[in-house]
Every structure is written in C-alpha cells, then in structure tokens.
Amino acid sequence: MANILNRIITVKLDEIRIAQENMPLAELQIIAYARRADLRDFVAALRAKHTLGDPAIIAEIKKASPSKGVLRETFVPADIARSYAQNGAACLSVLTDTQFFQGDERHLQQARDACTLPVLRKDFIIDPYQVLEARAIGADCILLIASALEPTQMRELEAYAYSLGLAVLVEVHNADELDVALTMQTPLIGVNNRNLRTFAVTLNTTLELLASIPSDRIVVTESGILTRNDAEQMRAAGIHTFLVGEAFMRAENPGVALSNIFFVSKNLS
C-alpha cells in the first residue's frame, strides 16, 4: 500500500483529461449552474444533530476499498441511502472513484435521489473541473485531502467550491496538515485515522489533534469507527461528528448497523 496516494493522483490526472475531452468545461458549467437551486445544506444538517445532542453521522456508501477489497457484494446505493436516512444519519458520503473504490458518479446520483440528506462527493479532488463536476452530479459537499494538495491549491479549490454553493470537508492526517487546514474558511475539519500511504489505522490520530482544533470548527473523525465502544470513546472526548463506511457496508442492513453503533442506548431508554 506504500505510496498508493501517489498512484491514485496519477490516475486522477488521466481521468480529468479524458473527462474534459468528453465534456468541455463550458458544457459542464451549464449543467452545474442549472443545479444551484438544488443544494442541500451539509453543515446545517450536522449542526442540527448537535443541537439535539445526537451524534452527527456522515454515512458512507462504498462498494470496495484498496486495502480491504470488496466490502459489499450486493450493492444498491438507493437502498443503502434510504436505510441510512431512516436510521438517523445526518448526511451521506458516496465514493465516486472507480479504479480504486469501484465507485461511480451514478452511485451518488442514485443515493441522493433516494432521500433528502445532503451528500458529500468522496473522491480525490485535485482540479477545479472535478469541483464543477461534483455540483453537476448533485453533490452538496466536496472532500479536499491535505496530503494530496498544496496549501494554495486547497484554498483555491475551496474558494471555487464556495462560489458554487458547495460545502468543503478538508481532511488531515497530522499536525502539519492541520495547520494548513485551519487557514481555510470551512468549519469542517476531518481527521482521518487511516494513514493514506500505509493504510494503518489508529483512533489516537483524532484524539491527539483534537486540542489543536478551535471550538468553532466541527471535528469529523474518519476511519476506524467499527464498534459502539469506538463511538463512545470519541464522544467522551468531545467528538460528535463521524464519517463511517466500512462498519456499515459489511452489515446486512447498513442503517441498522448505524443505529446499533450510535443510537442503541437512546433507543433502549
């Protein structure tokens, strides 16, 4: 898994070139701008859960990952999205990367059409074309990964996303990346507990960075939340926003798995 991020970025550059040949920027702009009235407020959906005292779950829809292979053989994005919505998710995250995660833009469209939750386009975004593409396919939020981008590039992509009405989740893995993320406007600071170069996972990544994140930001802990104990550990530390995929994708009913990890004690009270 060493340097898999570099491999992914190389593939993305080719994908962007091909996409621009198939749909020139001007044509994509027409589609994206026509959808601006269709935006759902990603940040407000998370804050609404916090106001209720509930965890805010960004529930992920993905068929596979580079480190674990296929996670779910029977994969129907619309059904998964409805299951999440019925069981307390605040937002969705949908993988659109094809080569490494077996994702597809259509998965995002199908999931979003099946419910009213705001949707994050989970992909490796490195170019403004992909930001415009995200809005064109219906995304309400994009992911910017600090380890894949230069600081100036991140800020430029964020500004472009904001011009389209998109929210931005900036993802970090260490203190240096966090310092850069905190120069951005977005309140959404994602801390990925998985090292994208080695794919090793530890929840301590979030816990160690937490004290350096101002209270006006929303800390989103990502990766490694597999059990109710994991969720309770994070909440005890003051972290109430989660992006979870694998634990749900491996379950027979993803929404029930979400409820069991995050809401079972409330349901039983």
Contacts in CASP RR format, 6 or more apart in sequence:
PFRMAT RR
TARGET T0000
AUTHOR 0000-0000-0000
METHOD contacts of the structure
MODEL  1
MANILNRIITVKLDEIRIAQENMPLAELQIIAYARRADLRDFVAALRAKH
TLGDPAIIAEIKKASPSKGVLRETFVPADIARSYAQNGAACLSVLTDTQF
FQGDERHLQQARDACTLPVLRKDFIIDPYQVLEARAIGADCILLIASALE
PTQMRELEAYAYSLGLAVLVEVHNADELDVALTMQTPLIGVNNRNLRTFA
VTLNTTLELLASIPSDRIVVTESGILTRNDAEQMRAAGIHTFLVGEAFMR
AENPGVALSNIFFVSKNLS
1 66 0 8 1.000
1 67 0 8 1.000
1 197 0 8 1.000
1 198 0 8 1.000
1 199 0 8 1.000
2 197 0 8 1.000
2 198 0 8 1.000
3 197 0 8 1.000
4 66 0 8 1.000
4 100 0 8 1.000
4 196 0 8 1.000
4 197 0 8 1.000
4 199 0 8 1.000
5 124 0 8 1.000
5 147 0 8 1.000
5 148 0 8 1.000
5 196 0 8 1.000
5 197 0 8 1.000
8 97 0 8 1.000
8 99 0 8 1.000
8 100 0 8 1.000
8 124 0 8 1.000
8 148 0 8 1.000
9 124 0 8 1.000
9 126 0 8 1.000
9 148 0 8 1.000
11 99 0 8 1.000
11 100 0 8 1.000
12 124 0 8 1.000
12 126 0 8 1.000
12 127 0 8 1.000
12 130 0 8 1.000
13 126 0 8 1.000
16 126 0 8 1.000
16 127 0 8 1.000
16 129 0 8 1.000
16 130 0 8 1.000
19 129 0 8 1.000
19 133 0 8 1.000
20 129 0 8 1.000
25 129 0 8 1.000
25 132 0 8 1.000
28 129 0 8 1.000
28 132 0 8 1.000
28 133 0 8 1.000
28 136 0 8 1.000
29 132 0 8 1.000
31 136 0 8 1.000
32 132 0 8 1.000
32 133 0 8 1.000
32 135 0 8 1.000
32 136 0 8 1.000
32 164 0 8 1.000
35 135 0 8 1.000
35 136 0 8 1.000
35 138 0 8 1.000
36 135 0 8 1.000
36 164 0 8 1.000
36 165 0 8 1.000
38 138 0 8 1.000
39 140 0 8 1.000
39 165 0 8 1.000
39 166 0 8 1.000
40 116 0 8 1.000
40 117 0 8 1.000
40 118 0 8 1.000
40 119 0 8 1.000
40 140 0 8 1.000
41 118 0 8 1.000
41 140 0 8 1.000
41 167 0 8 1.000
42 91 0 8 1.000
42 118 0 8 1.000
42 119 0 8 1.000
42 120 0 8 1.000
42 140 0 8 1.000
42 141 0 8 1.000
42 167 0 8 1.000
42 188 0 8 1.000
43 167 0 8 1.000
43 187 0 8 1.000
43 188 0 8 1.000
43 218 0 8 1.000
45 56 0 8 1.000
45 90 0 8 1.000
45 91 0 8 1.000
45 117 0 8 1.000
45 118 0 8 1.000
46 56 0 8 1.000
46 58 0 8 1.000
46 90 0 8 1.000
46 91 0 8 1.000
46 188 0 8 1.000
46 218 0 8 1.000
46 241 0 8 1.000
47 56 0 8 1.000
47 218 0 8 1.000
48 56 0 8 1.000
48 90 0 8 1.000
49 55 0 8 1.000
49 56 0 8 1.000
49 57 0 8 1.000
49 90 0 8 1.000
49 240 0 8 1.000
50 56 0 8 1.000
50 240 0 8 1.000
50 241 0 8 1.000
53 240 0 8 1.000
54 88 0 8 1.000
54 263 0 8 1.000
54 266 0 8 1.000
55 231 0 8 1.000
55 235 0 8 1.000
55 240 0 8 1.000
55 241 0 8 1.000
55 242 0 8 1.000
55 262 0 8 1.000
55 263 0 8 1.000
56 90 0 8 1.000
56 91 0 8 1.000
56 218 0 8 1.000
56 240 0 8 1.000
56 241 0 8 1.000
56 242 0 8 1.000
57 84 0 8 1.000
57 88 0 8 1.000
57 89 0 8 1.000
57 90 0 8 1.000
57 91 0 8 1.000
57 241 0 8 1.000
57 242 0 8 1.000
57 244 0 8 1.000
57 258 0 8 1.000
57 262 0 8 1.000
58 89 0 8 1.000
58 90 0 8 1.000
58 91 0 8 1.000
58 92 0 8 1.000
58 93 0 8 1.000
58 120 0 8 1.000
58 220 0 8 1.000
58 241 0 8 1.000
58 242 0 8 1.000
58 243 0 8 1.000
58 244 0 8 1.000
59 84 0 8 1.000
59 89 0 8 1.000
59 91 0 8 1.000
59 92 0 8 1.000
59 93 0 8 1.000
59 244 0 8 1.000
59 245 0 8 1.000
59 248 0 8 1.000
59 254 0 8 1.000
59 255 0 8 1.000
59 258 0 8 1.000
60 92 0 8 1.000
60 93 0 8 1.000
60 94 0 8 1.000
60 95 0 8 1.000
60 122 0 8 1.000
60 243 0 8 1.000
60 244 0 8 1.000
60 245 0 8 1.000
60 248 0 8 1.000
60 249 0 8 1.000
61 77 0 8 1.000
61 80 0 8 1.000
61 81 0 8 1.000
61 84 0 8 1.000
61 92 0 8 1.000
61 93 0 8 1.000
61 94 0 8 1.000
61 95 0 8 1.000
61 107 0 8 1.000
61 111 0 8 1.000
61 245 0 8 1.000
61 249 0 8 1.000
62 71 0 8 1.000
62 94 0 8 1.000
62 95 0 8 1.000
62 101 0 8 1.000
62 102 0 8 1.000
62 103 0 8 1.000
62 122 0 8 1.000
62 245 0 8 1.000
62 249 0 8 1.000
63 70 0 8 1.000
63 71 0 8 1.000
63 72 0 8 1.000
63 75 0 8 1.000
63 95 0 8 1.000
63 101 0 8 1.000
63 102 0 8 1.000
63 103 0 8 1.000
63 107 0 8 1.000
63 249 0 8 1.000
64 70 0 8 1.000
64 71 0 8 1.000
64 101 0 8 1.000
64 102 0 8 1.000
64 103 0 8 1.000
65 71 0 8 1.000
65 100 0 8 1.000
65 101 0 8 1.000
65 246 0 8 1.000
66 100 0 8 1.000
66 101 0 8 1.000
66 199 0 8 1.000
67 194 0 8 1.000
67 199 0 8 1.000
68 246 0 8 1.000
70 102 0 8 1.000
71 246 0 8 1.000
71 249 0 8 1.000
71 250 0 8 1.000
72 249 0 8 1.000
72 250 0 8 1.000
77 94 0 8 1.000
77 106 0 8 1.000
77 107 0 8 1.000
77 108 0 8 1.000
77 110 0 8 1.000
77 111 0 8 1.000
77 114 0 8 1.000
78 110 0 8 1.000
78 111 0 8 1.000
78 113 0 8 1.000
78 114 0 8 1.000
79 114 0 8 1.000
80 111 0 8 1.000
80 254 0 8 1.000
80 255 0 8 1.000
81 92 0 8 1.000
81 110 0 8 1.000
81 111 0 8 1.000
81 112 0 8 1.000
81 114 0 8 1.000
81 115 0 8 1.000
81 117 0 8 1.000
82 114 0 8 1.000
82 115 0 8 1.000
83 253 0 8 1.000
83 254 0 8 1.000
83 255 0 8 1.000
83 256 0 8 1.000
84 92 0 8 1.000
84 115 0 8 1.000
84 117 0 8 1.000
84 248 0 8 1.000
84 254 0 8 1.000
84 255 0 8 1.000
84 258 0 8 1.000
85 114 0 8 1.000
85 115 0 8 1.000
85 116 0 8 1.000
85 117 0 8 1.000
86 255 0 8 1.000
87 255 0 8 1.000
87 256 0 8 1.000
87 258 0 8 1.000
87 259 0 8 1.000
87 263 0 8 1.000
88 258 0 8 1.000
88 259 0 8 1.000
88 262 0 8 1.000
88 263 0 8 1.000
89 117 0 8 1.000
89 255 0 8 1.000
89 258 0 8 1.000
90 117 0 8 1.000
91 117 0 8 1.000
91 118 0 8 1.000
91 119 0 8 1.000
91 120 0 8 1.000
91 140 0 8 1.000
91 141 0 8 1.000
92 111 0 8 1.000
92 112 0 8 1.000
92 115 0 8 1.000
92 117 0 8 1.000
92 118 0 8 1.000
92 119 0 8 1.000
92 120 0 8 1.000
93 119 0 8 1.000
93 120 0 8 1.000
93 122 0 8 1.000
93 243 0 8 1.000
93 245 0 8 1.000
94 107 0 8 1.000
94 108 0 8 1.000
94 111 0 8 1.000
94 112 0 8 1.000
94 119 0 8 1.000
94 120 0 8 1.000
94 121 0 8 1.000
94 122 0 8 1.000
95 101 0 8 1.000
95 102 0 8 1.000
95 103 0 8 1.000
95 107 0 8 1.000
95 122 0 8 1.000
95 123 0 8 1.000
96 103 0 8 1.000
96 104 0 8 1.000
96 105 0 8 1.000
96 107 0 8 1.000
96 108 0 8 1.000
96 121 0 8 1.000
96 122 0 8 1.000
96 123 0 8 1.000
96 137 0 8 1.000
97 103 0 8 1.000
97 122 0 8 1.000
97 123 0 8 1.000
97 124 0 8 1.000
98 104 0 8 1.000
105 133 0 8 1.000
105 137 0 8 1.000
108 119 0 8 1.000
108 121 0 8 1.000
108 137 0 8 1.000
108 138 0 8 1.000
108 139 0 8 1.000
109 137 0 8 1.000
109 138 0 8 1.000
111 119 0 8 1.000
112 119 0 8 1.000
112 138 0 8 1.000
118 140 0 8 1.000
118 141 0 8 1.000
118 167 0 8 1.000
119 138 0 8 1.000
119 139 0 8 1.000
119 140 0 8 1.000
119 141 0 8 1.000
120 139 0 8 1.000
120 140 0 8 1.000
120 141 0 8 1.000
120 142 0 8 1.000
120 143 0 8 1.000
120 169 0 8 1.000
121 134 0 8 1.000
121 137 0 8 1.000
121 139 0 8 1.000
121 141 0 8 1.000
121 142 0 8 1.000
121 143 0 8 1.000
122 143 0 8 1.000
123 130 0 8 1.000
123 134 0 8 1.000
123 142 0 8 1.000
123 143 0 8 1.000
124 145 0 8 1.000
124 148 0 8 1.000
125 131 0 8 1.000
125 134 0 8 1.000
125 142 0 8 1.000
125 143 0 8 1.000
125 144 0 8 1.000
125 145 0 8 1.000
125 157 0 8 1.000
126 148 0 8 1.000
126 149 0 8 1.000
126 153 0 8 1.000
128 156 0 8 1.000
128 157 0 8 1.000
128 160 0 8 1.000
130 142 0 8 1.000
131 142 0 8 1.000
131 157 0 8 1.000
131 160 0 8 1.000
131 161 0 8 1.000
131 164 0 8 1.000
131 166 0 8 1.000
132 160 0 8 1.000
132 164 0 8 1.000
134 142 0 8 1.000
134 161 0 8 1.000
134 166 0 8 1.000
135 164 0 8 1.000
135 165 0 8 1.000
135 166 0 8 1.000
139 166 0 8 1.000
140 166 0 8 1.000
140 167 0 8 1.000
141 166 0 8 1.000
141 167 0 8 1.000
141 168 0 8 1.000
141 169 0 8 1.000
141 188 0 8 1.000
142 157 0 8 1.000
142 161 0 8 1.000
142 166 0 8 1.000
142 167 0 8 1.000
142 168 0 8 1.000
142 169 0 8 1.000
143 168 0 8 1.000
143 169 0 8 1.000
143 170 0 8 1.000
143 171 0 8 1.000
144 154 0 8 1.000
144 157 0 8 1.000
144 158 0 8 1.000
144 168 0 8 1.000
144 169 0 8 1.000
144 170 0 8 1.000
144 171 0 8 1.000
145 171 0 8 1.000
145 196 0 8 1.000
146 154 0 8 1.000
146 170 0 8 1.000
146 171 0 8 1.000
146 172 0 8 1.000
146 173 0 8 1.000
146 177 0 8 1.000
146 178 0 8 1.000
146 180 0 8 1.000
146 181 0 8 1.000
147 172 0 8 1.000
147 173 0 8 1.000
147 177 0 8 1.000
147 196 0 8 1.000
147 197 0 8 1.000
149 157 0 8 1.000
151 180 0 8 1.000
151 183 0 8 1.000
154 170 0 8 1.000
154 180 0 8 1.000
154 181 0 8 1.000
154 184 0 8 1.000
155 183 0 8 1.000
155 184 0 8 1.000
157 168 0 8 1.000
158 168 0 8 1.000
158 170 0 8 1.000
158 184 0 8 1.000
158 185 0 8 1.000
158 186 0 8 1.000
161 167 0 8 1.000
161 168 0 8 1.000
162 168 0 8 1.000
162 185 0 8 1.000
167 186 0 8 1.000
167 188 0 8 1.000
168 184 0 8 1.000
168 185 0 8 1.000
168 186 0 8 1.000
168 188 0 8 1.000
169 186 0 8 1.000
169 188 0 8 1.000
169 190 0 8 1.000
169 220 0 8 1.000
169 243 0 8 1.000
170 181 0 8 1.000
170 184 0 8 1.000
170 186 0 8 1.000
170 188 0 8 1.000
170 189 0 8 1.000
170 190 0 8 1.000
171 190 0 8 1.000
171 191 0 8 1.000
171 192 0 8 1.000
171 222 0 8 1.000
172 178 0 8 1.000
172 180 0 8 1.000
172 181 0 8 1.000
172 189 0 8 1.000
172 190 0 8 1.000
172 191 0 8 1.000
172 192 0 8 1.000
172 209 0 8 1.000
173 191 0 8 1.000
173 192 0 8 1.000
173 195 0 8 1.000
173 196 0 8 1.000
173 205 0 8 1.000
174 205 0 8 1.000
174 209 0 8 1.000
175 209 0 8 1.000
175 212 0 8 1.000
178 189 0 8 1.000
178 191 0 8 1.000
178 209 0 8 1.000
178 212 0 8 1.000
178 213 0 8 1.000
181 189 0 8 1.000
181 190 0 8 1.000
182 189 0 8 1.000
182 213 0 8 1.000
182 214 0 8 1.000
182 217 0 8 1.000
187 216 0 8 1.000
187 217 0 8 1.000
187 218 0 8 1.000
188 217 0 8 1.000
188 218 0 8 1.000
188 220 0 8 1.000
189 213 0 8 1.000
189 217 0 8 1.000
189 218 0 8 1.000
189 219 0 8 1.000
189 220 0 8 1.000
190 219 0 8 1.000
190 220 0 8 1.000
190 221 0 8 1.000
190 222 0 8 1.000
190 243 0 8 1.000
191 205 0 8 1.000
191 206 0 8 1.000
191 209 0 8 1.000
191 210 0 8 1.000
191 219 0 8 1.000
191 220 0 8 1.000
191 221 0 8 1.000
191 222 0 8 1.000
192 205 0 8 1.000
192 222 0 8 1.000
192 223 0 8 1.000
193 201 0 8 1.000
193 202 0 8 1.000
193 203 0 8 1.000
193 204 0 8 1.000
193 205 0 8 1.000
193 206 0 8 1.000
193 221 0 8 1.000
193 222 0 8 1.000
193 223 0 8 1.000
193 224 0 8 1.000
194 200 0 8 1.000
194 201 0 8 1.000
194 222 0 8 1.000
194 223 0 8 1.000
194 224 0 8 1.000
195 201 0 8 1.000
201 223 0 8 1.000
201 224 0 8 1.000
203 221 0 8 1.000
203 224 0 8 1.000
203 225 0 8 1.000
203 230 0 8 1.000
203 233 0 8 1.000
203 234 0 8 1.000
206 219 0 8 1.000
206 221 0 8 1.000
206 234 0 8 1.000
206 237 0 8 1.000
206 239 0 8 1.000
207 237 0 8 1.000
210 219 0 8 1.000
210 237 0 8 1.000
210 238 0 8 1.000
210 239 0 8 1.000
213 219 0 8 1.000
218 241 0 8 1.000
219 239 0 8 1.000
219 241 0 8 1.000
220 241 0 8 1.000
220 242 0 8 1.000
220 243 0 8 1.000
221 234 0 8 1.000
221 239 0 8 1.000
221 241 0 8 1.000
221 242 0 8 1.000
221 243 0 8 1.000
222 242 0 8 1.000
222 243 0 8 1.000
223 243 0 8 1.000
223 246 0 8 1.000
224 230 0 8 1.000
224 246 0 8 1.000
224 247 0 8 1.000
225 231 0 8 1.000
225 234 0 8 1.000
225 242 0 8 1.000
225 244 0 8 1.000
225 247 0 8 1.000
225 261 0 8 1.000
226 246 0 8 1.000
226 247 0 8 1.000
227 247 0 8 1.000
227 261 0 8 1.000
228 260 0 8 1.000
228 261 0 8 1.000
228 262 0 8 1.000
228 264 0 8 1.000
230 261 0 8 1.000
231 242 0 8 1.000
231 261 0 8 1.000
231 262 0 8 1.000
234 240 0 8 1.000
234 242 0 8 1.000
242 262 0 8 1.000
244 258 0 8 1.000
244 261 0 8 1.000
247 257 0 8 1.000
247 261 0 8 1.000
248 254 0 8 1.000
248 255 0 8 1.000
248 257 0 8 1.000
248 258 0 8 1.000
250 257 0 8 1.000
251 257 0 8 1.000
259 267 0 8 1.000
END
